[in-house]
């Protein structure tokens, strides 16, 4: 079939529509309102100046024509005709073109698009088209026409000065008509969209073609060949306990309950063969785990999981077969504890100010082993306290949940602590590529965790693989069947290992059970290939992932 070629304008329009779709589906949760900072003021002003100059293009052209009239190159009797033509074009640009542009992009003028700003409803959702058109018409186009006509340049300067003062007085840099139409300018999340397949022959998430065969990395003994069967396109989650679980958290993590020996006891009771404890930004459990592995006759793979970032996206990387005594892992833990404690303090202070309450931070943090206070912790605190439970934001969440206590708390967390919301605290994570290198230097293998993997853009996934990623966590409760099929095909084409894990947290996450990895029986062989690295020397990642 001949390939279809698209023009650059068609590709740009497709990318624009995709960005709008992504914002409606998830981006509004990550959008950030403009604040009273120099950089934000600078970006807002830059966007305004771009739009203003676009609108004033007819005036600039008329000024050139006026000079040509003065020099005699254009006859003087054309003056009036050119003036009215300029005024008509000015009306078209400011009162027709700009509002239509804002509506077509669902909230972005040309200037706003350059600096990554978008006008949205105060709920952070996309604003209705009519409100966007009226805002641009009444706040930008008509004032240029009226003040320019009746008061000349002086009137325009006065109007713009008033508008600037309103923006400076606003906490979120709203103009007068942003207030009137309940709009706010926000920074939209950065989407790196590829309008083609990032890998050869890899399925998109939405395609439902069968995955015919999953090519496994070769094992350490090449003469031992095993016939491989095809994996299903949409692997059916298994409700049974898998004998292999490579994603387990112990009490060394801030959000898990079981100590290391408890995990081994439970694994033995369920006849599990291979496990790995991958604590959150901590590798200290491995010292105990290796001793208990011998006691309980269970194969153990040293591991950990770390929060890192790439292309402004937060991802989690699992390190396996690591030398946990390497100082780099102690550094990861220290930086994580420091980062989360600082974020906890800022989060609590923002929450205090917003709710007009006082929190005894010293007392609360002193009772926390990890010195961490999450949005869920603060939510539970105000919901349990009879006095703070009467606060209007709490009561509003309860009304929205129609009496469902758990749902009310989830609504409250979503409203105040998720990205872009008042008490969300931005954190900086280590570079993903540097961490992958550190894992390799410690003799380990780097695997992309299934945590929020369906939110990764294609470019980030490509960059991780090119940085030396060794495998993908395909089977886990975090990954649905369509995404698992996609990841299996990526692993096959890119010669990556496949792993499975339950993300077990003990009693702190009752929805996660030890050994429940969603790995179907036919997928177990894929995971076993990774665990056999213990039988011989660890495969060289520079070979065909074998």
LUMMIVEX-727928 format. One record per residue (C-alpha): x, y, z; residue number from 1; chain; residue in one letter. Coordinates in Angstrom, 3 decimals, padded with zeros to 6 digits, m for minus. Layout:
residues N
(tinu (X Y Z) NUM A a) ...
***
This chain:
residues 546
(tinu (000.000 000.000 000.000) 1 A x) (tinu (001.495 003.376 m000.953) 2 A x) (tinu (002.297 005.636 001.923) 3 A x) (tinu (000.164 008.736 002.487) 4 A x) (tinu (002.036 012.026 002.667) 5 A x) (tinu (000.735 014.829 004.811) 6 A x) (tinu (001.493 018.495 004.516) 7 A x) (tinu (003.218 020.340 007.333) 8 A x) (tinu (000.011 022.242 008.122) 9 A x) (tinu (m001.941 018.964 008.389) 10 A x) (tinu (000.678 017.514 010.734) 11 A x) (tinu (000.681 020.672 012.891) 12 A x) (tinu (m003.116 020.627 013.050) 13 A x) (tinu (m003.090 016.950 014.060) 14 A x) (tinu (m000.572 017.697 016.812) 15 A x) (tinu (m002.688 020.632 017.986) 16 A x) (tinu (m005.834 018.471 018.177) 17 A x) (tinu (m003.886 015.772 020.028) 18 A x) (tinu (m002.633 018.323 022.570) 19 A x) (tinu (m006.197 019.506 023.162) 20 A x) (tinu (m007.337 015.909 023.675) 21 A x) (tinu (m004.496 015.193 026.116) 22 A x) (tinu (m005.323 018.331 028.085) 23 A x) (tinu (m009.004 017.342 028.376) 24 A x) (tinu (m008.143 013.784 029.432) 25 A x) (tinu (m005.332 014.377 031.904) 26 A x) (tinu (m003.438 017.611 031.327) 27 A x) (tinu (m005.808 019.803 033.327) 28 A x) (tinu (m004.613 017.960 036.439) 29 A x) (tinu (m001.022 018.990 035.700) 30 A x) (tinu (m001.589 022.557 034.490) 31 A x) (tinu (000.015 025.257 036.631) 32 A x) (tinu (m001.591 028.679 037.149) 33 A x) (tinu (000.663 031.674 036.630) 34 A x) (tinu (002.079 033.092 039.848) 35 A x) (tinu (003.502 036.417 040.981) 36 A x) (tinu (007.032 035.673 039.836) 37 A x) (tinu (009.291 037.606 037.493) 38 A x) (tinu (009.478 034.741 034.983) 39 A x) (tinu (005.698 034.372 034.856) 40 A x) (tinu (005.167 038.125 034.439) 41 A x) (tinu (007.802 038.145 031.711) 42 A x) (tinu (006.160 035.266 029.818) 43 A x) (tinu (002.688 036.809 030.151) 44 A x) (tinu (003.955 040.171 028.865) 45 A x) (tinu (005.837 038.511 026.002) 46 A x) (tinu (002.666 036.664 024.915) 47 A x) (tinu (000.678 039.938 025.040) 48 A x) (tinu (003.272 041.809 022.967) 49 A x) (tinu (003.283 039.106 020.286) 50 A x) (tinu (m000.511 039.261 020.005) 51 A x) (tinu (m000.516 043.044 020.054) 52 A x) (tinu (001.996 043.254 017.216) 53 A x) (tinu (m000.018 040.779 015.153) 54 A x) (tinu (m003.096 042.984 015.598) 55 A x) (tinu (m001.174 046.147 014.763) 56 A x) (tinu (000.311 044.814 011.529) 57 A x) (tinu (m002.182 046.856 009.459) 58 A x) (tinu (m001.051 049.995 011.348) 59 A x) (tinu (002.612 049.234 010.603) 60 A x) (tinu (001.804 048.719 006.927) 61 A x) (tinu (m000.170 051.973 006.846) 62 A x) (tinu (002.784 053.817 008.469) 63 A x) (tinu (005.028 052.574 005.658) 64 A x) (tinu (002.432 053.686 003.104) 65 A x) (tinu (002.249 057.120 004.807) 66 A x) (tinu (006.003 057.511 004.456) 67 A x) (tinu (005.711 056.569 000.783) 68 A x) (tinu (003.021 059.250 000.354) 69 A x) (tinu (005.305 061.857 001.952) 70 A x) (tinu (008.132 060.895 m000.392) 71 A x) (tinu (005.827 061.156 m003.387) 72 A x) (tinu (005.960 057.492 m004.336) 73 A x) (tinu (002.196 057.168 m003.674) 74 A x) (tinu (m000.200 059.936 m004.798) 75 A x) (tinu (m001.679 061.936 m001.842) 76 A x) (tinu (m005.294 061.315 m002.919) 77 A x) (tinu (m004.822 057.647 m001.834) 78 A x) (tinu (m004.361 058.747 001.792) 79 A x) (tinu (m008.010 058.507 002.909) 80 A x) (tinu (m008.596 055.253 001.051) 81 A x) (tinu (m005.515 053.611 002.611) 82 A x) (tinu (m006.499 054.894 006.068) 83 A x) (tinu (m009.949 053.281 005.931) 84 A x) (tinu (m008.460 050.090 004.521) 85 A x) (tinu (m006.008 050.010 007.426) 86 A x) (tinu (m008.847 050.536 009.900) 87 A x) (tinu (m010.873 047.717 008.336) 88 A x) (tinu (m007.899 045.365 008.508) 89 A x) (tinu (m007.256 046.416 012.105) 90 A x) (tinu (m010.870 045.553 012.937) 91 A x) (tinu (m010.507 042.171 011.214) 92 A x) (tinu (m007.272 041.284 013.040) 93 A x) (tinu (m008.321 042.391 016.535) 94 A x) (tinu (m012.065 041.633 016.541) 95 A x) (tinu (m012.322 038.635 014.216) 96 A x) (tinu (m008.989 036.886 013.731) 97 A x) (tinu (m007.802 036.894 017.367) 98 A x) (tinu (m011.112 035.665 018.902) 99 A x) (tinu (m011.393 032.946 016.234) 100 A x) (tinu (m007.813 031.880 016.900) 101 A x) (tinu (m008.505 031.659 020.652) 102 A x) (tinu (m011.613 029.558 020.016) 103 A x) (tinu (m009.949 027.269 017.444) 104 A x) (tinu (m007.123 026.395 019.856) 105 A x) (tinu (m009.424 026.187 022.891) 106 A x) (tinu (m007.596 028.934 024.767) 107 A x) (tinu (m004.301 029.846 023.088) 108 A x) (tinu (m003.498 032.952 021.085) 109 A x) (tinu (m000.331 032.958 018.980) 110 A x) (tinu (001.596 034.637 021.776) 111 A x) (tinu (000.289 032.247 024.418) 112 A x) (tinu (001.258 029.248 022.306) 113 A x) (tinu (004.834 030.512 022.012) 114 A x) (tinu (005.304 030.663 025.811) 115 A x) (tinu (003.122 027.634 026.635) 116 A x) (tinu (000.205 029.487 028.271) 117 A x) (tinu (m003.461 028.560 027.896) 118 A x) (tinu (m006.669 030.270 029.052) 119 A x) (tinu (m008.880 027.820 030.926) 120 A x) (tinu (m011.854 027.812 033.248) 121 A x) (tinu (m011.100 028.398 036.941) 122 A x) (tinu (m011.754 024.660 037.444) 123 A x) (tinu (m008.662 024.100 035.199) 124 A x) (tinu (m010.859 022.428 032.575) 125 A x) (tinu (m011.040 023.836 029.054) 126 A x) (tinu (m013.254 026.929 028.902) 127 A x) (tinu (m016.433 027.137 026.780) 128 A x) (tinu (m015.782 028.638 023.345) 129 A x) (tinu (m018.226 031.531 023.735) 130 A x) (tinu (m016.526 032.738 026.918) 131 A x) (tinu (m013.152 032.658 025.174) 132 A x) (tinu (m014.481 034.616 022.190) 133 A x) (tinu (m016.189 037.245 024.374) 134 A x) (tinu (m013.106 037.586 026.573) 135 A x) (tinu (m010.872 038.274 023.572) 136 A x) (tinu (m013.413 040.532 021.912) 137 A x) (tinu (m014.251 042.674 024.959) 138 A x) (tinu (m010.842 042.583 026.591) 139 A x) (tinu (m008.619 043.000 023.551) 140 A x) (tinu (m010.246 043.720 020.174) 141 A x) (tinu (m012.964 046.261 020.946) 142 A x) (tinu (m010.776 048.373 023.314) 143 A x) (tinu (m008.157 048.684 020.544) 144 A x) (tinu (m010.808 049.902 018.113) 145 A x) (tinu (m012.733 052.233 020.429) 146 A x) (tinu (m009.888 053.746 022.439) 147 A x) (tinu (m007.743 054.008 019.342) 148 A x) (tinu (m010.474 055.797 017.379) 149 A x) (tinu (m011.797 058.177 020.041) 150 A x) (tinu (m008.703 058.832 022.155) 151 A x) (tinu (m005.837 057.968 019.828) 152 A x) (tinu (m002.659 056.465 021.290) 153 A x) (tinu (m003.254 058.086 024.701) 154 A x) (tinu (m006.478 056.141 025.191) 155 A x) (tinu (m004.802 052.866 024.270) 156 A x) (tinu (m001.923 053.470 026.688) 157 A x) (tinu (m004.355 054.264 029.522) 158 A x) (tinu (m006.361 051.087 028.819) 159 A x) (tinu (m003.236 048.931 028.718) 160 A x) (tinu (m001.929 050.516 031.921) 161 A x) (tinu (m005.205 049.721 033.698) 162 A x) (tinu (m005.055 046.145 032.370) 163 A x) (tinu (m001.493 045.735 033.641) 164 A x) (tinu (m002.470 046.996 037.100) 165 A x) (tinu (m005.343 044.459 037.242) 166 A x) (tinu (m002.945 041.656 036.276) 167 A x) (tinu (m000.447 042.762 038.939) 168 A x) (tinu (m003.202 042.844 041.573) 169 A x) (tinu (m004.328 039.304 040.722) 170 A x) (tinu (m002.779 036.284 042.414) 171 A x) (tinu (m003.043 034.332 039.154) 172 A x) (tinu (m002.338 037.145 036.669) 173 A x) (tinu (m005.952 037.487 035.503) 174 A x) (tinu (m007.014 040.439 033.358) 175 A x) (tinu (m010.247 042.329 033.973) 176 A x) (tinu (m012.225 040.200 031.537) 177 A x) (tinu (m010.560 037.004 032.810) 178 A x) (tinu (m012.266 037.866 036.111) 179 A x) (tinu (m015.568 038.607 034.380) 180 A x) (tinu (m015.615 035.297 032.480) 181 A x) (tinu (m014.004 033.146 035.240) 182 A x) (tinu (m010.862 032.350 033.266) 183 A x) (tinu (m007.269 031.920 034.374) 184 A x) (tinu (m004.012 031.639 032.403) 185 A x) (tinu (m002.075 028.429 033.101) 186 A x) (tinu (001.069 026.729 031.876) 187 A x) (tinu (m000.012 023.637 029.970) 188 A x) (tinu (001.913 020.374 030.426) 189 A x) (tinu (004.587 019.706 027.830) 190 A x) (tinu (003.517 017.010 025.381) 191 A x) (tinu (006.107 015.481 023.086) 192 A x) (tinu (003.907 014.029 020.382) 193 A x) (tinu (005.210 011.743 017.666) 194 A x) (tinu (002.730 011.346 014.806) 195 A x) (tinu (004.271 008.060 013.775) 196 A x) (tinu (005.522 004.852 015.376) 197 A x) (tinu (008.662 005.422 017.475) 198 A x) (tinu (009.805 001.845 016.821) 199 A x) (tinu (009.613 m000.333 013.781) 200 A x) (tinu (006.495 m002.487 013.704) 201 A x) (tinu (005.353 m001.549 017.216) 202 A x) (tinu (001.648 m001.407 017.915) 203 A x) (tinu (000.038 001.760 019.194) 204 A x) (tinu (m001.863 001.546 022.461) 205 A x) (tinu (m005.183 001.674 020.668) 206 A x) (tinu (m004.498 m001.001 018.067) 207 A x) (tinu (m005.881 m004.415 018.871) 208 A x) (tinu (m003.854 m006.483 016.418) 209 A x) (tinu (m002.472 m009.685 017.909) 210 A x) (tinu (001.043 m009.818 019.271) 211 A x) (tinu (002.160 m012.886 017.381) 212 A x) (tinu (005.341 m013.684 019.177) 213 A x) (tinu (007.432 m012.294 022.001) 214 A x) (tinu (011.117 m012.640 021.274) 215 A x) (tinu (012.960 m013.289 024.503) 216 A x) (tinu (016.515 m012.243 025.329) 217 A x) (tinu (018.869 m015.178 024.912) 218 A x) (tinu (019.912 m017.011 028.016) 219 A x) (tinu (023.445 m017.375 029.294) 220 A x) (tinu (023.771 m020.902 027.826) 221 A x) (tinu (023.057 m020.488 024.108) 222 A x) (tinu (022.945 m024.233 023.413) 223 A x) (tinu (019.771 m024.568 025.537) 224 A x) (tinu (017.005 m023.590 023.132) 225 A x) (tinu (013.385 m023.590 024.084) 226 A x) (tinu (010.456 m023.226 021.714) 227 A x) (tinu (008.547 m020.051 022.469) 228 A x) (tinu (004.823 m019.727 022.129) 229 A x) (tinu (002.920 m016.647 021.084) 230 A x) (tinu (001.728 m014.233 023.737) 231 A x) (tinu (m001.889 m013.076 023.603) 232 A x) (tinu (m002.489 m009.569 022.279) 233 A x) (tinu (m004.302 m008.598 025.463) 234 A x) (tinu (m002.843 m010.768 028.227) 235 A x) (tinu (m005.578 m011.875 030.563) 236 A x) (tinu (m004.761 m010.873 034.152) 237 A x) (tinu (m004.232 m013.900 036.343) 238 A x) (tinu (m005.942 m014.020 039.719) 239 A x) (tinu (m003.633 m016.787 040.952) 240 A x) (tinu (m000.389 m016.291 042.850) 241 A x) (tinu (002.629 m016.194 040.571) 242 A x) (tinu (005.772 m018.057 041.676) 243 A x) (tinu (007.782 m014.958 040.698) 244 A x) (tinu (007.239 m011.490 042.187) 245 A x) (tinu (009.911 m008.886 041.430) 246 A x) (tinu (008.236 m005.766 042.834) 247 A x) (tinu (007.713 m005.882 046.612) 248 A x) (tinu (008.020 m003.168 049.236) 249 A x) (tinu (009.034 m003.739 052.822) 250 A x) (tinu (008.838 m001.550 055.913) 251 A x) (tinu (012.012 000.168 054.674) 252 A x) (tinu (009.630 002.050 052.356) 253 A x) (tinu (007.584 004.891 053.821) 254 A x) (tinu (004.308 003.419 052.519) 255 A x) (tinu (004.650 m000.306 053.279) 256 A x) (tinu (004.139 m002.336 056.464) 257 A x) (tinu (005.754 m005.802 056.354) 258 A x) (tinu (009.283 m006.342 057.573) 259 A x) (tinu (011.660 m008.384 055.444) 260 A x) (tinu (011.160 m011.707 057.229) 261 A x) (tinu (007.358 m011.372 057.093) 262 A x) (tinu (007.626 m011.109 053.326) 263 A x) (tinu (009.725 m014.271 053.101) 264 A x) (tinu (007.331 m016.156 055.400) 265 A x) (tinu (004.361 m015.230 053.229) 266 A x) (tinu (006.257 m016.034 050.047) 267 A x) (tinu (007.166 m019.477 051.403) 268 A x) (tinu (003.573 m020.146 052.460) 269 A x) (tinu (002.473 m019.424 048.904) 270 A x) (tinu (005.198 m021.618 047.354) 271 A x) (tinu (006.848 m018.727 045.574) 272 A x) (tinu (010.220 m019.408 043.952) 273 A x) (tinu (011.742 m015.989 043.176) 274 A x) (tinu (011.204 m012.587 044.777) 275 A x) (tinu (012.852 m009.182 044.844) 276 A x) (tinu (012.304 m006.438 047.421) 277 A x) (tinu (012.389 m003.120 045.599) 278 A x) (tinu (011.896 m000.503 048.278) 279 A x) (tinu (011.110 003.061 047.352) 280 A x) (tinu (014.402 004.987 047.049) 281 A x) (tinu (016.053 002.625 049.509) 282 A x) (tinu (018.296 m000.462 049.067) 283 A x) (tinu (018.897 m001.363 052.726) 284 A x) (tinu (016.449 m004.297 052.823) 285 A x) (tinu (018.747 m006.346 050.593) 286 A x) (tinu (021.235 m007.130 053.377) 287 A x) (tinu (018.547 m008.906 055.437) 288 A x) (tinu (016.816 m010.352 052.390) 289 A x) (tinu (019.824 m012.336 051.219) 290 A x) (tinu (020.131 m013.997 054.656) 291 A x) (tinu (016.438 m014.894 054.750) 292 A x) (tinu (016.593 m016.166 051.164) 293 A x) (tinu (018.932 m018.951 052.284) 294 A x) (tinu (016.809 m019.708 055.367) 295 A x) (tinu (013.542 m019.984 053.420) 296 A x) (tinu (015.059 m021.511 050.268) 297 A x) (tinu (013.745 m018.784 047.980) 298 A x) (tinu (015.725 m017.295 045.113) 299 A x) (tinu (016.302 m013.622 045.776) 300 A x) (tinu (017.305 m010.838 043.383) 301 A x) (tinu (018.680 m007.682 045.087) 302 A x) (tinu (016.683 m004.659 043.998) 303 A x) (tinu (015.320 m001.169 044.626) 304 A x) (tinu (013.003 001.351 042.936) 305 A x) (tinu (013.863 005.022 042.465) 306 A x) (tinu (011.984 008.158 041.466) 307 A x) (tinu (013.782 009.841 038.560) 308 A x) (tinu (012.871 012.172 035.717) 309 A x) (tinu (013.471 012.546 032.001) 310 A x) (tinu (012.099 015.162 029.591) 311 A x) (tinu (010.277 016.781 032.536) 312 A x) (tinu (008.399 013.529 033.176) 313 A x) (tinu (008.618 011.647 036.446) 314 A x) (tinu (009.297 007.932 035.994) 315 A x) (tinu (010.359 005.088 038.241) 316 A x) (tinu (013.279 002.823 037.477) 317 A x) (tinu (013.743 m000.587 039.088) 318 A x) (tinu (017.315 m001.699 039.659) 319 A x) (tinu (017.985 m005.474 039.841) 320 A x) (tinu (021.120 m007.526 040.597) 321 A x) (tinu (022.551 m004.359 042.123) 322 A x) (tinu (025.449 m004.123 044.540) 323 A x) (tinu (023.349 m002.492 047.265) 324 A x) (tinu (026.501 m001.499 049.176) 325 A x) (tinu (027.434 000.934 046.411) 326 A x) (tinu (027.424 004.488 047.873) 327 A x) (tinu (025.204 005.723 045.032) 328 A x) (tinu (022.168 003.995 046.576) 329 A x) (tinu (022.815 005.581 049.989) 330 A x) (tinu (022.943 008.936 048.209) 331 A x) (tinu (019.610 008.242 046.503) 332 A x) (tinu (018.018 007.484 049.879) 333 A x) (tinu (019.462 010.584 051.598) 334 A x) (tinu (018.359 012.889 048.791) 335 A x) (tinu (014.905 011.328 048.740) 336 A x) (tinu (014.379 011.766 052.488) 337 A x) (tinu (015.555 015.372 052.314) 338 A x) (tinu (013.375 016.134 049.282) 339 A x) (tinu (010.235 014.590 050.783) 340 A x) (tinu (010.704 016.243 054.180) 341 A x) (tinu (011.087 019.676 052.576) 342 A x) (tinu (008.039 019.010 050.402) 343 A x) (tinu (006.052 017.898 053.453) 344 A x) (tinu (006.793 021.154 055.267) 345 A x) (tinu (005.866 023.291 052.244) 346 A x) (tinu (002.714 021.239 051.655) 347 A x) (tinu (001.572 021.588 055.254) 348 A x) (tinu (002.308 025.328 055.310) 349 A x) (tinu (000.348 025.877 052.091) 350 A x) (tinu (m002.519 023.830 053.530) 351 A x) (tinu (m002.486 025.800 056.795) 352 A x) (tinu (m002.704 029.075 054.912) 353 A x) (tinu (m005.437 027.861 052.567) 354 A x) (tinu (m007.643 026.383 055.297) 355 A x) (tinu (m006.801 029.040 057.891) 356 A x) (tinu (m005.882 026.435 060.481) 357 A x) (tinu (m002.784 025.670 062.506) 358 A x) (tinu (m000.959 022.336 062.275) 359 A x) (tinu (001.517 021.223 064.924) 360 A x) (tinu (004.101 020.116 062.379) 361 A x) (tinu (006.864 019.368 064.855) 362 A x) (tinu (004.634 017.029 066.832) 363 A x) (tinu (003.289 015.238 063.746) 364 A x) (tinu (006.649 014.825 062.015) 365 A x) (tinu (008.295 013.613 065.223) 366 A x) (tinu (005.915 010.637 065.162) 367 A x) (tinu (006.751 009.828 061.556) 368 A x) (tinu (009.767 007.591 061.021) 369 A x) (tinu (010.320 009.030 057.551) 370 A x) (tinu (009.449 012.668 058.422) 371 A x) (tinu (006.880 012.702 055.612) 372 A x) (tinu (003.435 014.289 055.588) 373 A x) (tinu (001.498 013.512 052.419) 374 A x) (tinu (m001.667 015.054 051.028) 375 A x) (tinu (m003.514 011.935 052.161) 376 A x) (tinu (m002.171 012.392 055.700) 377 A x) (tinu (m003.392 015.996 055.821) 378 A x) (tinu (m006.738 014.991 054.354) 379 A x) (tinu (m007.247 012.258 056.942) 380 A x) (tinu (m006.293 014.694 059.684) 381 A x) (tinu (m008.954 017.300 058.792) 382 A x) (tinu (m011.615 014.665 058.151) 383 A x) (tinu (m011.043 012.984 061.543) 384 A x) (tinu (m010.953 016.145 063.623) 385 A x) (tinu (m014.526 017.189 064.568) 386 A x) (tinu (m013.677 020.896 064.344) 387 A x) (tinu (m011.824 020.903 061.015) 388 A x) (tinu (m014.372 018.491 059.559) 389 A x) (tinu (m016.851 021.394 059.624) 390 A x) (tinu (m014.692 023.473 057.277) 391 A x) (tinu (m016.562 024.329 054.081) 392 A x) (tinu (m014.011 022.634 051.710) 393 A x) (tinu (m014.369 019.404 053.700) 394 A x) (tinu (m018.154 019.623 053.769) 395 A x) (tinu (m018.200 020.360 050.037) 396 A x) (tinu (m016.246 017.154 049.318) 397 A x) (tinu (m018.608 015.178 051.564) 398 A x) (tinu (m021.642 016.577 049.719) 399 A x) (tinu (m020.113 015.760 046.345) 400 A x) (tinu (m019.430 012.196 047.484) 401 A x) (tinu (m023.039 011.861 048.697) 402 A x) (tinu (m021.947 010.516 052.052) 403 A x) (tinu (m019.269 008.097 050.810) 404 A x) (tinu (m016.409 008.849 053.220) 405 A x) (tinu (m013.640 007.285 051.152) 406 A x) (tinu (m014.804 008.979 047.967) 407 A x) (tinu (m015.057 012.318 049.802) 408 A x) (tinu (m011.421 012.060 050.866) 409 A x) (tinu (m010.373 011.173 047.325) 410 A x) (tinu (m012.248 014.217 046.001) 411 A x) (tinu (m010.555 016.412 048.613) 412 A x) (tinu (m007.084 015.108 047.688) 413 A x) (tinu (m007.813 015.638 044.002) 414 A x) (tinu (m009.006 019.180 044.646) 415 A x) (tinu (m006.072 020.379 046.769) 416 A x) (tinu (m002.997 018.139 046.438) 417 A x) (tinu (m002.738 016.946 042.845) 418 A x) (tinu (m000.585 018.665 040.254) 419 A x) (tinu (m001.645 022.213 039.522) 420 A x) (tinu (m003.783 022.474 042.655) 421 A x) (tinu (m003.169 024.911 045.586) 422 A x) (tinu (m001.217 022.558 047.863) 423 A x) (tinu (000.718 020.660 045.234) 424 A x) (tinu (004.464 020.935 045.776) 425 A x) (tinu (006.765 020.567 042.797) 426 A x) (tinu (009.759 018.329 043.458) 427 A x) (tinu (012.990 017.771 041.565) 428 A x) (tinu (014.099 014.196 040.883) 429 A x) (tinu (017.466 012.747 039.783) 430 A x) (tinu (018.179 012.357 036.091) 431 A x) (tinu (016.911 008.996 034.799) 432 A x) (tinu (019.815 008.427 032.422) 433 A x) (tinu (022.383 009.066 035.170) 434 A x) (tinu (020.579 006.600 037.440) 435 A x) (tinu (020.510 003.938 034.715) 436 A x) (tinu (024.267 004.427 034.330) 437 A x) (tinu (024.722 004.105 038.112) 438 A x) (tinu (022.778 000.820 038.123) 439 A x) (tinu (024.990 m000.551 035.364) 440 A x) (tinu (028.152 000.607 037.145) 441 A x) (tinu (027.033 m001.285 040.243) 442 A x) (tinu (026.668 m004.465 038.175) 443 A x) (tinu (022.891 m004.216 037.966) 444 A x) (tinu (020.144 m004.087 035.363) 445 A x) (tinu (017.667 m001.232 034.874) 446 A x) (tinu (013.968 m001.917 034.285) 447 A x) (tinu (011.214 000.642 033.658) 448 A x) (tinu (008.573 000.335 036.384) 449 A x) (tinu (004.927 m000.058 035.361) 450 A x) (tinu (004.029 002.951 037.549) 451 A x) (tinu (002.082 005.391 035.313) 452 A x) (tinu (003.819 003.910 032.273) 453 A x) (tinu (000.735 004.546 030.126) 454 A x) (tinu (001.274 008.307 030.656) 455 A x) (tinu (004.778 008.302 029.166) 456 A x) (tinu (005.137 009.946 025.788) 457 A x) (tinu (006.837 007.942 023.062) 458 A x) (tinu (009.925 010.143 023.003) 459 A x) (tinu (010.682 009.526 026.673) 460 A x) (tinu (010.306 005.769 026.197) 461 A x) (tinu (012.665 005.894 023.214) 462 A x) (tinu (015.193 007.974 025.167) 463 A x) (tinu (015.140 005.517 028.082) 464 A x) (tinu (015.764 002.572 025.780) 465 A x) (tinu (018.578 004.395 024.001) 466 A x) (tinu (020.091 005.209 027.414) 467 A x) (tinu (020.550 001.480 028.059) 468 A x) (tinu (017.306 000.339 029.692) 469 A x) (tinu (017.481 m003.444 030.124) 470 A x) (tinu (013.833 m004.348 030.593) 471 A x) (tinu (010.191 m003.412 031.064) 472 A x) (tinu (007.855 m004.283 033.926) 473 A x) (tinu (004.997 m005.613 031.797) 474 A x) (tinu (002.913 m007.617 034.265) 475 A x) (tinu (001.768 m005.607 037.284) 476 A x) (tinu (m001.541 m004.255 038.655) 477 A x) (tinu (m000.522 m000.797 037.365) 478 A x) (tinu (m000.576 m001.967 033.736) 479 A x) (tinu (m003.791 m002.820 031.891) 480 A x) (tinu (m003.944 m005.554 029.253) 481 A x) (tinu (m003.682 m003.269 026.210) 482 A x) (tinu (m000.634 m001.492 027.599) 483 A x) (tinu (000.891 m004.868 028.505) 484 A x) (tinu (000.465 m006.020 024.896) 485 A x) (tinu (002.165 m002.835 023.690) 486 A x) (tinu (005.052 m003.257 026.146) 487 A x) (tinu (005.503 m006.901 025.126) 488 A x) (tinu (005.913 m005.839 021.521) 489 A x) (tinu (008.394 m003.121 022.500) 490 A x) (tinu (010.364 m005.689 024.544) 491 A x) (tinu (010.377 m008.094 021.604) 492 A x) (tinu (011.479 m005.558 018.988) 493 A x) (tinu (014.051 m003.866 021.218) 494 A x) (tinu (015.436 m007.079 022.797) 495 A x) (tinu (014.444 m006.091 026.343) 496 A x) (tinu (013.778 m008.312 029.328) 497 A x) (tinu (010.233 m008.706 030.684) 498 A x) (tinu (009.484 m008.626 034.422) 499 A x) (tinu (006.449 m009.000 036.668) 500 A x) (tinu (005.639 m007.633 040.116) 501 A x) (tinu (002.701 m007.206 042.471) 502 A x) (tinu (003.781 m003.836 043.941) 503 A x) (tinu (002.944 m005.364 047.323) 504 A x) (tinu (002.782 m002.850 050.212) 505 A x) (tinu (001.464 m005.044 053.026) 506 A x) (tinu (m001.512 m003.779 055.021) 507 A x) (tinu (m001.038 m000.210 053.732) 508 A x) (tinu (m002.278 m001.202 050.271) 509 A x) (tinu (m004.906 m003.935 050.739) 510 A x) (tinu (m005.582 m003.914 046.991) 511 A x) (tinu (m002.081 m005.297 046.303) 512 A x) (tinu (m001.447 m008.933 047.246) 513 A x) (tinu (001.887 m010.704 047.334) 514 A x) (tinu (002.367 m012.716 044.163) 515 A x) (tinu (m000.637 m011.221 042.345) 516 A x) (tinu (001.296 m009.838 039.386) 517 A x) (tinu (m001.378 m010.281 036.687) 518 A x) (tinu (001.108 m012.452 034.804) 519 A x) (tinu (m000.722 m015.148 032.783) 520 A x) (tinu (000.698 m018.659 032.655) 521 A x) (tinu (001.916 m018.136 029.087) 522 A x) (tinu (003.779 m014.998 030.141) 523 A x) (tinu (005.677 m016.674 032.980) 524 A x) (tinu (008.401 m017.977 030.675) 525 A x) (tinu (009.200 m014.385 029.645) 526 A x) (tinu (009.780 m013.457 033.282) 527 A x) (tinu (011.765 m016.626 034.061) 528 A x) (tinu (014.338 m015.638 031.441) 529 A x) (tinu (015.176 m012.582 033.537) 530 A x) (tinu (015.476 m014.567 036.792) 531 A x) (tinu (017.868 m017.145 035.293) 532 A x) (tinu (020.622 m014.558 035.245) 533 A x) (tinu (021.456 m015.826 038.751) 534 A x) (tinu (022.297 m019.287 037.413) 535 A x) (tinu (025.261 m017.920 035.477) 536 A x) (tinu (026.880 m014.566 035.107) 537 A x) (tinu (024.517 m011.683 034.503) 538 A x) (tinu (023.894 m011.187 030.782) 539 A x) (tinu (025.777 m008.341 029.182) 540 A x) (tinu (023.316 m005.522 028.382) 541 A x) (tinu (025.455 m004.588 025.364) 542 A x) (tinu (024.809 m007.941 023.733) 543 A x) (tinu (021.383 m008.465 022.123) 544 A x) (tinu (019.900 m008.013 025.597) 545 A x) (tinu (021.070 m011.516 026.461) 546 A x) 
***
